[in-house]
Amino acid sequence: MTSQNIRIDNLTFAARGERLHSKLPLTEFPRLCELLAHSKGESPEVRAPAPTDNGEVEFTLTGEKNALGQSFLHLVLNAHLLTTCQRCLSDLPLNLTLNFHYLVSNVDESALDELETEIGDDFDIQEVSQAMDVKLLIEDELILALPIAPTHEVDCAPVTMQSGEKPNPFAALKGLIKS
C-alpha cells in the first residue's frame, strides 16, 4: 500500500459484508511513531519511526449487517512495535493483537447515551461516513492500546530508593542520649 489514505463508505462496506486485509509499515502512522522507541544515536527531535524489522501493522476490517438491519464493522489488528522500557530505558518489543467491534450508526448527541446503554460494552459506535479513514481509525486504536509506562516483565533495573524512604537525620544523635 502507498502512503495514501484508505477511505471507505462504512455503511455500504458493512451492508455488503466486505473485507479489507493489508499490512502497512509504521511510517504510515506518524502520530504512533512519535510514541515509539527511536533508532540508536538519533535525537528524540528527529521522531524517527522504529526500525523496519519491527515496523508493521497487519489489519483486517470486516463488515456485517445483521437480521435487524444493523451495520457492524470488526477490526483485528496485529502490530509489532518497539517501545522503551521505563525502568531501564532499553528497547522493549511489544506485540499487540487487538479486536474491535463497531456499530455503524447515525446517532445524534441526545440519543447517544441511551444507545450506548442499550448496546453495552460489546460495541463502540462509529458514525456513518462516506469517507471513513481506516488508517486513522487503526492509528487511534493502537495509540489507545499502548501501555502508559511499558516495562519488562522481569526486573531489569536495580531499585535505588523507594519513594518516601529518607534517612533519619537524627539517627547519629541517638547514641548520645544517656539512659
Summary of the structure (lengths in Angstrom):
residues: 179
radius of gyration: 24.0
end to end distance: 82.3
largest distance: 89.7
contacts: 441
relative contact order: 0.18
helix: 27%
strand: 30%
